[in-house]
Each structure stands twice: as structure tokens, then as C-alpha cells.
């Protein structure tokens, strides 16, 4: 295990300059989606870990700039029909086999207590879901009485949200898209690990979270996944960041929020996950 700066500069979470190389890949791990950018070139990638906060980085030189505007949907669902088919398959899962059912239950239990005095159940609660993809999460939240808005950079995902799920949708990159209004809850469900600058993305949510509102975050738990080895989904190529308990807490604070609950779990899909609720800090 090599322990030095590995030519990567500073950790984007804690600014430490020392890393350990954890895994090296010369071919895709079993089960990894073959994206256009990763299947047309020599596959060389490594996962390194910050020696201070434990944050993981996936390092490679392949050009993944078009991944979420086009390649991600193409590779995972093929087309609009594939989006609808996959959505229906996930929605049909029994609760004990559904990651989303557990997510929704956890959020509802927490928000029912948190909003008891500020947004009672008799009032409409509003959620903004960043990187909605198939809109499985806002679909379930809609059935629980929430007003849901999906944000996704792929127009096919937003077309699906509008036509098939029946929720509001905004097509655009949350980094660069101005979102009107404020929301009681802003959710990042398995999103921050996919972007180059998770701090910037999370910090932007302060513009849209209400004064008494919350953000909810889910990210892959690299610490538990690493115990099982390099084939784990948490370390696939579409995750430039994989989190530790400490690095998630630090990210939340650096982004202008205060974590009020962080926990780890193994989901029905077998994904190792860290999830957190946080509130905006006063400037």
C-alpha cells in the first residue's frame, strides 16, 4: 500500500496531502456498466484514500464529460422505453427488497417529527430531488402527499417524470441551473459521489432550502465496501468520490450545513450507504 501524495495534490474534503492507493484496475470490475467513454480506450484506473479523513477518490484519464447528459441513460436504460420499464420494475419491488422503500420510510419518520411545529402534516410539504433519474423516490413521496420537483440533466429523465410519474420537472445541471423557490426538503440520493465537486453542488442547495428546511444525503460507504474488495459497486467508475463517515461529515460542514444525523447501513440491494440529514448554518 503506497502512502504518499500519489501526484493528486490535496484531498478535496480535508485538504490533506497524503494518500494511500487502495485498488488498481486495468479492466472494468465485474458488473460495472460499460459506458461509451470507458469502453473505447485503454482502461486504467485507481482508487486512493486520504490518510487523514478517509475519503476515497477514483482517478483516471478517460473523458467522462458527457456521462450524465447522455451516456448514463444510454448505457443503463437504452431509451425512453427502457426508462419506463426499469421504473416499473423497481416500483413493483416488495418493501423488504427495495432500497427506496427504506429511504422513504426513514425520511418520513424523521420529517414528521422535525416539521411538526413548522410544516404540519395538514400542509403540503415540498421536496426538490436533485439528480432524479428514474424518479422512483419522488414518485413514492408523491403518494405520501408531498409536492415533488425532479431535477435532472437528461431531458429523457424529465420527460419521464412529467408524463409517467406526474410530478414537476426541471431539466438542467443543478450546478448551473437557477431553481426558483424554496423547499422544505432537498434530497441528494446517490448523487454527490457522481460529481467532480460535491462541495459546490451541496453548497448551492442553500439557495433553495427554506429557513426551517433540511437537506438529505445518501452516498456510498467506502469504509465498509473496501473490506469486501475492489469488485464492490461502490467503487465503480461513475463514482469519482466514495465517502467515509468522517469525510461526509466534513463535506456537509464545508458546504454550509450542520449535520444533525449521520448513519450507515447495508441496503436490501447490498449497497453500503451513508445517509445524513443536515440544516443550513447561519452565515
C-alpha positions in Angstrom: 0.0 0.0 0.0 1.7 3.2 -1.2 1.5 6.1 1.2 2.4 9.5 -0.4 0.7 12.2 -2.3 0.4 10.0 -5.4 0.5 13.1 -7.6 -3.1 14.1 -6.7 -2.5 17.3 -4.7 -4.8 17.9 -1.8 -7.8 15.9 -0.6 -10.9 17.9 -1.8 -12.6 17.3 1.6 -9.9 18.0 4.2 -7.0 19.4 2.2 -4.6 16.8 3.4 -1.8 15.9 1.0 -1.1 12.2 1.9 -3.0 9.3 0.3 -2.8 5.5 0.2 -3.5 3.6 -3.0 -6.3 1.1 -2.2 -7.2 -0.5 -5.6 -5.9 -0.5 -9.1 -7.9 -1.5 -12.2 -6.6 -2.4 -15.7 -10.1 -3.7 -16.8 -13.6 -2.9 -15.6 -14.7 -4.8 -12.4 -17.4 -7.3 -12.8 -20.8 -5.8 -13.0 -19.6 -2.3 -14.0 -21.7 -0.6 -16.7 -19.7 -0.2 -19.9 -20.1 3.4 -20.7 -19.1 4.8 -24.1 -16.2 6.7 -22.7 -14.8 3.7 -20.8 -15.2 1.1 -23.5 -13.4 3.0 -26.3 -10.0 3.4 -24.7 -7.5 1.6 -22.5 -9.0 1.1 -19.1 -6.6 2.3 -16.4 -8.0 3.5 -13.0 -7.1 3.5 -9.4 -8.8 4.2 -6.1 -6.9 6.1 -3.5 -7.8 7.1 0.1 -6.9 10.2 2.1 -4.8 9.3 5.0 -6.5 11.9 7.3 -10.3 11.9 6.7 -10.5 8.6 4.9 -12.2 10.0 1.7 -11.8 7.9 -1.4 -11.1 9.2 -4.9 -11.3 7.3 -8.2 -8.5 8.5 -10.5 -8.4 8.0 -14.3 -7.7 10.0 -17.5 -10.8 8.8 -19.5 -13.1 11.6 -20.8 -16.4 11.2 -18.9 -17.6 14.8 -19.6 -20.8 13.6 -21.4 -21.7 10.9 -18.9 -24.8 12.5 -17.3 -26.1 14.5 -20.3 -26.4 11.3 -22.4 -24.2 8.3 -21.8 -25.6 7.3 -18.4 -29.2 6.9 -19.6 -28.0 5.3 -22.9 -25.9 2.7 -21.0 -28.3 1.9 -18.2 -31.7 2.1 -19.9 -31.1 2.4 -23.6 -34.1 4.7 -24.4 -37.4 6.1 -23.0 -39.0 2.6 -23.1 -36.1 1.3 -21.0 -36.6 4.1 -18.5 -40.2 3.3 -18.1 -39.6 -0.5 -17.9 -36.9 -0.1 -15.2 -39.0 2.3 -13.3 -42.0 -0.1 -13.2 -39.7 -3.0 -12.2 -38.3 -1.0 -9.2 -41.6 0.3 -8.1 -43.0 -3.3 -8.1 -40.4 -4.5 -5.6 -41.8 -5.6 -2.2 -40.7 -3.2 0.6 -38.2 -5.6 2.1 -36.3 -5.8 -1.2 -36.5 -2.1 -2.0 -33.8 0.4 -1.1 -36.3 3.2 -2.0 -38.9 1.9 0.4 -36.4 2.1 3.3 -35.3 5.5 2.2 -38.8 6.9 2.1 -39.7 5.4 5.4 -36.6 6.8 7.0 -37.3 10.3 5.6 -41.0 10.3 6.5 -40.3 9.3 10.1 -37.6 12.0 10.5 -39.5 14.8 8.8 -42.8 14.1 10.6 -41.0 14.9 13.9 -38.8 17.6 12.5 -41.6 19.6 10.8 -44.2 19.0 13.4 -44.2 22.7 14.5 -43.3 24.4 11.3 -44.9 22.4 8.5 -47.7 20.2 10.0 -49.0 17.2 8.0 -52.1 19.1 7.1 -50.0 21.5 5.0 -48.3 20.5 1.7 -44.6 19.8 2.2 -42.3 20.4 -0.8 -39.3 18.3 -1.8 -36.7 19.1 -4.5 -34.9 15.9 -5.7 -31.6 16.5 -7.3 -30.4 14.0 -10.0 -33.8 12.2 -10.0 -33.0 9.7 -12.8 -36.0 7.3 -12.8 -37.9 9.5 -10.3 -38.6 6.4 -8.1 -38.0 8.4 -4.9 -40.3 11.4 -5.8 -42.9 9.1 -7.1 -43.2 7.4 -3.7 -43.1 10.8 -1.9 -45.9 12.0 -4.1 -48.1 9.1 -2.9 -47.3 10.2 0.7 -48.7 13.6 0.0 -45.6 15.6 -0.8 -45.3 18.2 -3.6 -42.3 16.9 -5.7 -40.0 18.5 -8.2 -37.4 16.5 -10.0 -34.1 17.9 -11.4 -32.0 16.0 -13.9 -29.7 17.0 -16.8 -31.1 14.4 -19.2 -34.3 15.5 -20.9 -35.5 11.9 -21.2 -35.5 11.6 -17.4 -37.5 14.8 -17.0 -39.9 13.7 -19.8 -40.5 10.5 -17.8 -41.0 12.5 -14.6 -43.6 14.7 -16.2 -45.5 12.2 -18.3 -45.2 8.9 -16.4 -44.7 9.9 -12.8 -46.9 13.0 -12.8 -44.5 15.4 -10.9 -42.9 18.7 -11.7 -39.6 18.5 -13.5 -36.6 20.8 -14.3 -34.1 19.8 -17.0 -30.7 21.0 -16.2 -27.4 20.7 -14.4 -28.0 21.8 -10.8 -24.5 23.4 -10.8 -25.6 25.9 -13.5 -29.4 25.9 -13.4 -31.3 28.6 -11.4 -34.0 26.8 -9.5 -36.9 29.1 -8.4 -38.4 29.0 -5.0 -37.5 27.3 -1.7 -38.3 23.8 -0.5 -38.8 22.1 2.9 -36.5 19.2 1.9 -33.8 19.0 -0.8 -32.6 15.4 -1.5 -29.3 14.1 -2.9 -29.9 10.4 -3.2 -26.7 8.7 -4.5 -25.8 11.9 -6.4 -22.8 13.6 -4.7 -20.5 10.7 -5.5 -21.1 11.2 -9.2 -19.9 14.8 -9.5 -16.4 16.3 -9.6 -17.1 18.9 -6.9 -19.6 17.6 -4.4 -19.0 20.6 -2.0 -20.0 23.1 -4.7 -23.2 21.1 -5.5 -24.3 20.7 -1.9 -23.5 24.3 -1.1 -25.8 25.5 -3.9 -28.7 23.9 -2.1 -28.6 26.7 0.4 -30.2 28.9 -2.2 -33.3 26.7 -2.3 -33.7 25.3 1.2 -36.3 27.0 3.3 -35.4 28.8 6.5 -36.6 25.8 8.6 -35.8 23.2 5.9 -33.5 20.2 5.6 -31.2 18.5 3.1 -31.0 14.7 2.9 -27.9 13.0 1.6 -27.1 9.4 0.6 -23.6 8.4 -0.6 -21.7 5.1 -0.9 -19.8 4.0 2.3 -16.3 3.2 1.1 -15.1 2.1 4.5 -17.4 -0.9 4.7 -17.2 -1.6 1.0 -13.4 -1.7 0.9 -13.4 -4.6 3.4 -15.1 -6.8 0.7 -12.7 -5.7 -2.1 -12.3 -3.9 -5.4 -15.3 -5.5 -7.1 -17.8 -3.7 -5.0 -20.3 -1.4 -6.8 -19.4 1.5 -4.5 -16.0 1.8 -6.4 -17.3 1.7 -9.9 -16.1 4.2 -12.5 -19.1 6.6 -12.3 -18.1 7.4 -8.7 -15.2 9.8 -8.6 -15.9 10.2 -4.9 -16.6 7.5 -2.3 -17.1 8.6 1.3 -16.0 7.7 4.8 -18.1 8.6 7.8 -15.7 11.5 8.6 -15.5 12.8 5.0 -19.2 13.0 4.7 -19.5 15.0 8.0 -16.7 17.3 6.8 -18.3 17.8 3.4 -21.6 18.8 5.0 -20.0 21.3 7.2 -17.8 22.8 4.5 -20.9 23.2 2.3 -22.6 25.5 4.8 -24.7 22.9 6.6 -24.7 21.3 10.0 -25.2 17.5 10.2 -27.9 16.6 12.7 -27.9 12.9 11.9 -25.5 10.6 10.1 -25.8 6.8 10.0 -24.5 3.9 7.9 -26.4 0.8 6.7 -26.4 -2.1 4.3 -29.4 -1.7 2.0 -31.5 -4.6 0.6 -29.6 -4.3 -2.7 -26.4 -4.9 -0.6 -25.1 -1.4 -1.2 -23.2 0.1 1.7 -24.6 3.5 2.3 -24.0 6.6 4.5 -27.1 8.8 4.9 -27.4 12.2 6.6 -29.9 14.9 7.5 -28.5 18.5 7.7 -29.7 22.0 8.3 -28.3 25.3 6.9 -25.8 27.1 9.1 -26.3 30.8 9.7 -23.9 32.9 7.7 
